[in-house]
Amino acid sequence: MTPETAEKRAIKDYLNAKGIFFYHNLAGLGAYKGVADLTAIRDGVCYQIEVKVGKGRQSEWQKVFQNDWDTNGGVYICGDCDEVKRIIK
């Protein structure tokens, strides 16, 4: 298991434990370019979660997606489980 996969699992476990609705976004042919790894919704706020560990960096498409998401009122989280916990309590 890669460090990023382990971090995704930790984030999913945290969201489950908090009773937060979420789903994993599938990337690939036909997917929205730069879409984040996970979508979560809590108390009417919709989050996109891009999982990054260590020196992981966003692609240019991920930056475009983040800008589009933020501009339209969503909350974009880029980081590890600690960052998700900090923002979604």
C-alpha positions in Angstrom: 0.0 0.0 0.0 1.4 3.4 -1.0 1.6 6.2 1.6 -1.2 8.1 -0.2 -3.5 5.1 -0.2 -2.9 4.7 3.5 -3.7 8.3 4.1 -6.9 8.0 2.0 -7.9 5.1 4.2 -7.2 7.1 7.3 -9.3 10.0 6.0 -12.2 7.7 5.1 -12.1 6.1 8.6 -12.2 9.6 10.1 -15.2 10.7 8.0 -17.0 7.4 8.8 -16.3 7.8 12.5 -17.8 11.4 12.4 -20.8 10.2 10.4 -19.9 12.5 7.5 -21.3 11.6 4.1 -18.6 11.2 1.5 -17.7 9.3 -1.6 -14.6 8.6 -3.6 -14.3 10.3 -7.0 -13.2 8.1 -9.9 -10.6 9.6 -12.2 -9.9 8.4 -15.7 -11.4 8.6 -19.2 -14.4 11.0 -19.1 -13.7 12.2 -15.6 -13.6 16.0 -14.9 -9.9 17.0 -15.2 -8.3 17.6 -11.9 -11.2 16.4 -9.7 -10.2 15.8 -6.1 -10.0 12.3 -4.6 -13.0 12.6 -2.3 -16.2 14.6 -1.9 -17.7 15.1 1.5 -20.8 17.0 2.7 -21.5 18.1 6.2 -24.1 20.6 7.5 -24.7 21.9 3.9 -21.0 22.5 3.2 -19.5 20.6 0.3 -15.8 19.7 0.5 -13.4 18.4 -2.1 -10.5 16.5 -0.6 -7.3 16.1 -2.6 -5.0 13.7 -0.6 -1.3 14.6 -0.6 1.4 13.3 1.6 5.1 14.1 1.9 6.2 16.2 -1.0 3.1 15.5 -3.1 2.1 18.5 -5.2 -1.1 19.4 -7.1 -1.1 19.1 -10.9 -2.0 22.2 -12.9 -5.4 20.6 -13.6 -6.0 20.1 -9.9 -5.1 23.8 -9.3 -7.7 24.8 -11.9 -10.3 22.6 -10.3 -9.5 24.0 -6.9 -9.9 27.5 -8.2 -13.3 26.7 -9.8 -14.5 24.9 -6.7 -13.5 27.7 -4.3 -14.9 30.4 -6.7 -18.3 28.7 -6.6 -18.5 28.4 -2.8 -17.1 25.0 -2.0 -14.3 24.2 0.4 -11.2 22.5 -1.0 -8.8 20.7 1.2 -5.4 19.6 0.0 -3.3 17.6 2.4 -3.3 14.7 4.8 -5.7 13.4 7.4 -4.6 16.0 10.0 -5.5 18.8 7.5 -8.9 17.2 7.0 -9.4 17.0 10.8 -8.4 20.6 11.2 -11.0 21.8 8.7 -13.8 19.3 9.1 -14.4 19.0 12.8 
